């Protein structure tokens, strides 16, 4: 895929935060962004992968009616709700889903949000391709899709501050898809949500999927991914 690897080698530090509350991960991301903004030239870019306990988040363009159960009832079920600064509408995170938070200074790569989003999609398209799944992009819709019929396997939403990124992507690996019935995922009513487990017919090793994400992230962004 020419154009995705035309950059000099750089180093990105990889951190695995394991299963972490959404609020804790959000706070850590914001602290990293502030650290980067204090001295961009010295900032060490990072790629964070993690899982979250059940949580619903609303992006900057979210409509509250896309959450289909009152917030007190969600919290009674152990599902937190947060309005955050990423782009996009409503989404769900939960165990079995790999969430990625690249904290990158994009001026080291390409100061173009469209390029950045397509590059994240490319990482995930290549990753699910390792299991024989043909990821696609749909016009005017972010994320990664399987088609015939269209069903979303990975969602994305980011925030840039002086070209420093936060938030990122969520890839459904072994995710409990019934939780998506609590929302209108990404505000899209007429398309389904799926997972790698559903598509390949068996549960997958999250560590194996993470390893593929790291390899393809390195190739697409032209970086060496170094474990912390």
C-alpha positions as CSV (number, residue, x, y, z in Angstrom):
1,X,0.0,0.0,0.0
2,X,2.2,2.8,-1.2
3,X,2.0,6.0,0.7
4,X,1.6,4.4,4.1
5,X,5.3,3.6,4.6
6,X,7.1,6.6,3.0
7,X,8.5,8.0,6.3
8,X,11.8,7.6,8.0
9,X,12.0,5.1,10.8
10,X,11.0,6.5,14.2
11,X,10.5,4.9,17.6
12,X,7.1,4.5,19.2
13,X,6.9,3.2,22.8
14,X,4.3,0.5,23.3
15,X,2.4,0.2,26.6
16,X,-0.1,-2.5,27.6
17,X,-2.4,-1.2,30.2
18,X,-4.3,-4.4,30.5
19,X,-7.9,-4.1,31.9
20,X,-8.2,-0.6,33.1
21,X,-11.2,1.6,33.9
22,X,-12.1,4.1,31.2
23,X,-11.7,7.1,33.6
24,X,-8.2,6.0,34.6
25,X,-7.1,5.5,31.0
26,X,-8.6,8.8,30.0
27,X,-6.8,10.6,32.8
28,X,-3.5,9.0,31.8
29,X,-4.0,10.0,28.2
30,X,-4.6,13.6,29.0
31,X,-1.5,13.7,31.3
32,X,0.6,12.3,28.4
33,X,-0.8,14.9,26.0
34,X,0.1,17.7,28.4
35,X,3.5,16.2,28.8
36,X,4.0,16.2,25.0
37,X,2.8,19.8,24.6
38,X,5.3,21.0,27.1
39,X,8.2,19.9,24.8
40,X,7.1,18.4,21.5
41,X,10.6,17.8,20.3
42,X,11.5,15.7,23.3
43,X,8.2,13.8,23.4
44,X,8.4,10.0,22.9
45,X,5.4,8.9,20.9
46,X,3.4,6.1,22.4
47,X,0.9,3.4,21.4
48,X,-1.3,2.1,24.2
49,X,-3.4,-1.0,24.0
50,X,-5.9,-2.0,26.7
51,X,-9.4,-3.3,27.6
52,X,-12.1,-1.5,29.6
53,X,-14.8,-2.7,31.9
54,X,-18.2,-2.0,30.3
55,X,-18.6,1.7,29.5
56,X,-20.5,3.9,27.1
57,X,-18.8,7.1,25.8
58,X,-20.3,10.0,23.9
59,X,-18.1,11.9,21.5
60,X,-18.3,15.6,20.5
61,X,-21.0,14.9,17.9
62,X,-23.1,12.5,20.0
63,X,-26.8,12.6,20.4
64,X,-28.0,11.6,23.9
65,X,-31.0,9.8,22.4
66,X,-28.6,7.3,20.9
67,X,-28.2,5.8,24.4
68,X,-31.3,3.6,24.7
69,X,-31.4,3.1,28.4
70,X,-31.6,5.8,31.1
71,X,-28.2,6.4,32.7
72,X,-29.2,5.4,36.2
73,X,-30.2,2.0,34.9
74,X,-26.9,1.6,33.0
75,X,-25.0,2.5,36.1
76,X,-27.1,-0.1,38.0
77,X,-25.8,-2.7,35.5
78,X,-22.2,-1.6,36.1
79,X,-21.9,0.4,32.9
80,X,-20.3,3.8,33.3
81,X,-21.2,6.7,30.9
82,X,-18.8,9.5,29.9
83,X,-18.9,12.5,27.6
84,X,-15.5,12.9,26.1
85,X,-13.6,15.1,23.7
86,X,-13.1,12.6,20.8
87,X,-14.9,12.9,17.5
88,X,-17.9,10.8,16.7
89,X,-21.1,9.7,18.3
90,X,-21.9,7.0,20.9
91,X,-19.9,3.8,21.3
92,X,-19.4,1.0,23.8
93,X,-16.3,-0.5,25.2
94,X,-16.1,-3.7,27.1
95,X,-13.9,-6.8,27.9
96,X,-12.8,-8.7,24.8
97,X,-12.4,-5.5,22.8
98,X,-8.9,-4.2,22.1
99,X,-8.8,-0.4,22.5
100,X,-5.9,1.5,21.1
101,X,-4.7,5.0,22.2
102,X,-1.9,6.3,20.0
103,X,-0.4,9.5,21.6
104,X,1.6,10.8,18.5
105,X,2.9,14.1,17.4
106,X,1.6,13.9,13.9
107,X,3.9,16.6,12.6
108,X,6.5,13.8,12.7
109,X,4.5,11.9,10.2
110,X,1.9,13.9,8.3
111,X,-0.2,16.8,9.7
112,X,-3.4,15.6,8.1
113,X,-6.3,14.1,10.1
114,X,-7.7,12.3,7.1
115,X,-4.4,10.6,6.5
116,X,-4.2,9.7,10.2
117,X,-7.7,8.2,10.3
118,X,-7.1,6.2,7.1
119,X,-3.8,5.0,8.5
120,X,-5.4,3.7,11.7
121,X,-8.0,1.9,9.5
122,X,-5.2,0.4,7.4
123,X,-3.6,-1.0,10.6
124,X,-6.8,-2.8,11.6
125,X,-7.6,-3.9,8.0
126,X,-4.3,-5.6,7.8
127,X,-4.7,-7.0,11.3
128,X,-8.0,-8.7,10.8
129,X,-6.7,-9.9,7.4
130,X,-4.4,-12.2,9.3
131,X,-7.6,-14.2,10.2
132,X,-8.9,-14.2,6.6
133,X,-11.3,-11.2,7.2
134,X,-11.7,-8.7,4.4
135,X,-11.9,-5.3,6.1
136,X,-13.4,-2.4,4.1
137,X,-13.9,1.3,4.3
138,X,-17.4,2.7,3.6
139,X,-17.8,6.1,2.0
140,X,-18.3,8.9,4.6
141,X,-18.1,6.5,7.5
142,X,-15.0,6.0,9.7
143,X,-13.9,2.7,11.1
144,X,-13.4,-0.8,9.6
145,X,-16.3,-2.8,8.1
146,X,-17.1,-6.1,6.7
147,X,-19.6,-6.0,3.8
148,X,-22.5,-8.0,2.4
149,X,-24.2,-7.0,4.6
150,X,-22.2,-4.1,6.1
151,X,-21.3,-4.7,9.7
152,X,-18.8,-2.7,11.8
153,X,-15.9,-4.5,13.4
154,X,-13.8,-1.5,14.5
155,X,-14.8,2.0,15.6
156,X,-12.6,5.1,15.7
157,X,-12.7,8.6,17.2
158,X,-9.8,10.9,17.9
159,X,-8.8,14.2,19.4
160,X,-5.9,16.4,18.2
161,X,-4.3,19.2,20.1
162,X,-1.5,21.0,18.3
163,X,-1.3,17.8,16.2
164,X,-0.9,15.6,19.3
165,X,-3.4,12.7,19.1
166,X,-5.4,11.0,21.8
167,X,-8.3,8.5,21.9
168,X,-8.1,6.2,18.9
169,X,-9.7,2.9,17.9
170,X,-11.7,-0.1,19.3
171,X,-11.4,-3.5,17.7
172,X,-14.1,-6.0,18.6
173,X,-12.3,-9.3,19.1
174,X,-14.3,-11.4,21.6
175,X,-16.6,-8.6,22.6
176,X,-20.1,-9.3,24.0
177,X,-22.1,-7.8,21.1
178,X,-25.3,-7.8,23.0
179,X,-24.1,-4.7,24.8
180,X,-24.4,-2.7,21.6
181,X,-28.2,-3.1,21.8
182,X,-28.0,-0.5,24.6
183,X,-27.0,2.2,22.1
184,X,-27.2,3.3,18.5
185,X,-23.6,2.5,17.7
186,X,-21.9,5.6,16.2
187,X,-25.4,6.9,15.5
188,X,-25.9,4.5,12.7
189,X,-29.2,2.7,12.9
190,X,-29.2,0.6,9.7
191,X,-25.9,-1.3,10.1
192,X,-24.9,-4.1,12.4
193,X,-21.9,-4.6,14.7
194,X,-19.7,-7.7,14.6
195,X,-16.6,-9.2,16.1
196,X,-13.7,-11.3,15.0
197,X,-15.0,-14.1,17.2
198,X,-18.3,-14.0,15.5
199,X,-16.8,-13.9,12.0
200,X,-14.2,-16.7,12.5
201,X,-16.4,-18.9,14.7
202,X,-14.1,-19.1,17.7
203,X,-12.7,-17.1,20.5
204,X,-9.3,-15.5,19.8
205,X,-6.2,-14.8,21.9
206,X,-6.1,-11.1,22.6
207,X,-2.3,-11.3,22.9
208,X,-2.1,-12.7,19.4
209,X,-4.3,-10.0,18.0
210,X,-2.3,-7.3,19.9
211,X,1.0,-8.7,18.4
212,X,-0.5,-8.3,14.9
213,X,-1.7,-4.8,15.7
214,X,1.8,-3.8,16.8
215,X,3.5,-5.3,13.7
216,X,1.1,-3.6,11.3
217,X,1.2,-0.3,13.2
218,X,4.9,-0.3,12.7
219,X,4.6,-1.0,9.0
220,X,1.9,1.5,8.3
221,X,3.4,4.4,10.3
222,X,7.0,3.5,9.4
223,X,8.1,3.2,13.0
224,X,9.9,0.8,15.3
225,X,7.5,-0.2,18.1
226,X,9.4,-0.7,21.3
227,X,7.9,-2.4,24.4
228,X,8.0,-0.3,27.5
